[in-house]
């Protein structure tokens, strides 16, 4: 049985010991908000997607300069990189789409582009989270007060994950049954075959995760 390719937000399904988390590429209704220049709005954004699926951002321009279009951009490697350019219809509406390729998490924005456009005008859209399936478990009770491999002490409130290979402090976004959390690598493990992450009790609680099973991970 293979992992389902999409995870449907707000429609949780049970996850057995050998089951897979199922959620839609997370669709979040983003409240239509105006940036400081008053030029770009975002009315809807689908910014959670399993690798290979499409991220979508919809919105409008308050005014439509002749020949204007918008660029959907993600910040990678210290610079903004264009993922897609989208035309603007006569009413000012646009739809930008990007077919994802690899797991990761990056700041996302929509920027005004085109001849004569003020390219400094942009609207932040949060983060683009592209996921892969990873098998996880959790730990905590009986170990509280113990030393974490990355420094510090494990407590019931510690947010983070254990991983055998990622550098300490690496941020990982996890998604499970419509819930997402972004946490650092704080420990080493798990040491059970086939498992990639051990979630701390606090991380497990934020996600509503139980036992062990598949979660979505950006790393």
C-alpha positions as CSV (number, residue, x, y, z in Angstrom):
1,X,0.0,0.0,0.0
2,X,1.5,3.3,-1.0
3,X,1.0,6.8,0.5
4,X,-1.8,8.8,-1.0
5,X,-0.4,11.6,-3.1
6,X,-2.5,14.3,-1.6
7,X,-3.5,15.2,2.0
8,X,-6.9,16.7,2.4
9,X,-7.1,19.4,5.0
10,X,-10.0,19.5,7.4
11,X,-11.2,16.0,6.3
12,X,-9.1,13.7,8.6
13,X,-9.0,10.0,8.0
14,X,-7.8,7.3,10.4
15,X,-4.1,6.3,10.3
16,X,-3.3,2.8,11.3
17,X,0.0,1.3,12.2
18,X,0.6,0.8,8.5
19,X,-1.7,3.6,7.3
20,X,-0.8,6.9,5.8
21,X,-1.7,10.4,6.8
22,X,-4.3,11.8,4.3
23,X,-4.9,15.5,3.9
24,X,-5.5,17.7,0.8
25,X,-2.7,19.9,-0.4
26,X,-3.4,22.3,2.4
27,X,-5.8,24.9,1.1
28,X,-6.0,27.9,3.3
29,X,-8.4,30.8,2.7
30,X,-6.2,33.8,3.1
31,X,-8.1,36.9,4.2
32,X,-8.0,39.5,1.4
33,X,-5.6,42.0,2.7
34,X,-4.0,45.1,1.1
35,X,-0.3,45.7,1.2
36,X,1.2,49.1,2.1
37,X,1.2,50.3,-1.5
38,X,-2.4,49.2,-1.9
39,X,-1.7,47.5,-5.2
40,X,-1.8,43.7,-4.7
41,X,-4.3,41.6,-2.7
42,X,-4.4,37.8,-2.1
43,X,-7.8,36.3,-1.7
44,X,-6.9,32.6,-1.7
45,X,-3.7,30.6,-1.4
46,X,-3.0,26.9,-1.6
47,X,0.5,26.8,-0.2
48,X,0.7,23.2,1.3
49,X,1.3,20.5,-1.4
50,X,2.9,17.1,-1.6
51,X,5.8,17.2,-4.1
52,X,4.5,16.9,-7.6
53,X,1.3,18.7,-6.9
54,X,0.5,22.4,-7.6
55,X,0.5,25.4,-5.4
56,X,-1.9,28.2,-6.3
57,X,-2.3,31.8,-5.3
58,X,-5.3,34.0,-6.4
59,X,-5.9,37.6,-6.0
60,X,-6.3,41.0,-7.7
61,X,-4.6,44.3,-8.4
62,X,-6.3,47.4,-7.0
63,X,-5.3,49.2,-10.3
64,X,-4.2,47.6,-13.5
65,X,-1.2,49.2,-15.2
66,X,-1.1,48.6,-18.9
67,X,0.8,45.3,-19.6
68,X,1.1,44.5,-15.9
69,X,1.4,40.9,-14.7
70,X,2.5,39.4,-11.4
71,X,5.4,37.1,-10.4
72,X,5.0,34.3,-7.9
73,X,8.3,34.1,-6.0
74,X,10.0,32.0,-3.4
75,X,13.1,33.0,-1.4
76,X,15.7,30.3,-1.9
77,X,19.4,30.5,-1.3
78,X,19.2,34.1,-0.1
79,X,17.4,35.5,-3.1
80,X,13.9,35.7,-4.5
81,X,13.4,33.3,-7.4
82,X,10.4,33.4,-9.8
83,X,8.2,30.3,-9.8
84,X,5.5,31.5,-12.2
85,X,4.3,34.7,-13.9
86,X,0.6,35.3,-14.4
87,X,-1.4,37.7,-16.5
88,X,-4.0,40.0,-15.1
89,X,-7.5,40.1,-16.6
90,X,-9.4,43.4,-17.3
91,X,-10.9,43.3,-13.8
92,X,-7.4,43.0,-12.2
93,X,-7.7,39.4,-11.2
94,X,-4.8,36.9,-11.4
95,X,-4.1,33.2,-10.8
96,X,-0.5,32.1,-10.3
97,X,0.4,28.4,-10.2
98,X,3.5,26.4,-9.5
99,X,3.9,22.7,-9.9
100,X,6.1,21.6,-7.0
101,X,9.2,19.4,-7.5
102,X,11.0,18.8,-4.2
103,X,10.3,18.9,-0.5
104,X,11.2,22.1,1.3
105,X,9.8,25.3,2.9
106,X,10.4,28.8,1.6
107,X,9.0,32.3,2.2
108,X,6.5,33.1,-0.6
109,X,5.3,36.4,-2.2
110,X,3.5,37.9,-5.2
111,X,5.3,40.8,-6.9
112,X,4.1,43.3,-9.5
113,X,5.9,42.9,-12.8
114,X,5.7,43.9,-16.4
115,X,6.7,47.0,-18.5
116,X,6.6,50.2,-16.4
117,X,5.4,48.4,-13.3
118,X,6.8,49.3,-9.9
119,X,8.5,46.0,-9.2
120,X,9.1,47.0,-5.5
121,X,5.4,46.4,-4.9
122,X,4.8,42.9,-3.4
123,X,2.5,41.0,-1.1
124,X,3.7,38.3,1.3
125,X,1.8,35.0,1.2
126,X,3.5,33.2,4.1
127,X,5.5,30.0,3.3
128,X,5.3,27.5,0.4
129,X,5.5,24.1,2.1
130,X,6.3,21.1,-0.1
131,X,6.1,17.7,1.5
132,X,7.2,14.1,1.3
133,X,5.9,11.2,3.4
134,X,8.1,10.2,6.4
135,X,7.5,7.6,9.0
136,X,7.5,8.9,12.6
137,X,7.0,8.0,16.2
138,X,7.1,10.1,19.4
139,X,8.8,10.1,22.8
140,X,8.9,11.8,26.2
141,X,7.3,10.2,29.2
142,X,10.0,8.6,31.3
143,X,12.7,10.6,29.6
144,X,11.9,14.1,30.8
145,X,14.8,15.8,32.5
146,X,17.2,13.9,30.2
147,X,19.9,15.5,28.1
148,X,19.1,16.4,24.4
149,X,21.8,15.5,21.9
150,X,21.6,19.1,20.5
151,X,21.8,20.7,23.9
152,X,19.3,21.4,26.6
153,X,16.9,19.3,28.6
154,X,13.9,17.4,27.4
155,X,10.7,18.7,29.1
156,X,7.0,18.2,28.5
157,X,6.9,21.6,26.7
158,X,9.9,21.0,24.4
159,X,9.0,21.5,20.7
160,X,11.2,19.7,18.3
161,X,12.1,16.4,16.7
162,X,14.9,13.8,16.8
163,X,16.6,12.9,13.6
164,X,19.7,10.9,12.9
165,X,21.1,13.0,10.1
166,X,19.8,16.6,9.9
167,X,22.1,19.2,11.6
168,X,21.0,20.3,15.0
169,X,18.7,23.4,14.8
170,X,17.4,22.5,11.3
171,X,13.8,23.7,10.9
172,X,11.3,21.1,9.7
173,X,7.7,21.7,8.9
174,X,5.5,18.7,9.7
175,X,1.8,18.2,8.7
176,X,-0.7,15.7,9.9
177,X,-4.5,15.6,9.6
178,X,-4.7,19.3,8.6
179,X,-2.4,20.6,11.3
180,X,1.1,22.0,10.7
181,X,4.0,22.8,13.0
182,X,7.5,24.1,12.3
183,X,10.1,22.9,14.8
184,X,13.8,22.4,15.1
185,X,15.9,19.2,15.2
186,X,16.8,19.0,19.0
187,X,17.9,15.4,19.4
188,X,19.2,12.2,17.7
189,X,17.1,9.2,16.9
190,X,14.9,7.3,16.4
191,X,16.8,4.1,16.4
192,X,13.9,1.8,15.3
193,X,14.2,0.6,11.7
194,X,12.3,2.6,9.1
195,X,11.4,5.6,11.3
196,X,12.8,9.0,10.3
197,X,11.6,11.2,13.1
198,X,10.8,11.0,16.8
199,X,8.5,13.8,17.8
200,X,8.7,15.3,21.3
201,X,5.5,15.0,23.3
202,X,4.7,18.7,22.8
203,X,5.2,18.4,19.0
204,X,3.0,15.3,18.9
205,X,0.3,17.2,20.8
206,X,0.4,20.2,18.4
207,X,-0.2,17.8,15.5
208,X,-2.7,15.5,17.2
209,X,-0.3,12.7,16.3
210,X,-0.8,9.3,17.9
211,X,1.5,6.2,18.2
212,X,3.5,5.9,15.0
213,X,2.7,6.4,11.4
214,X,3.3,8.6,8.3
215,X,3.4,12.4,8.6
216,X,4.3,14.9,5.9
217,X,7.7,16.5,6.2
218,X,9.5,19.4,4.3
219,X,12.9,17.8,4.9
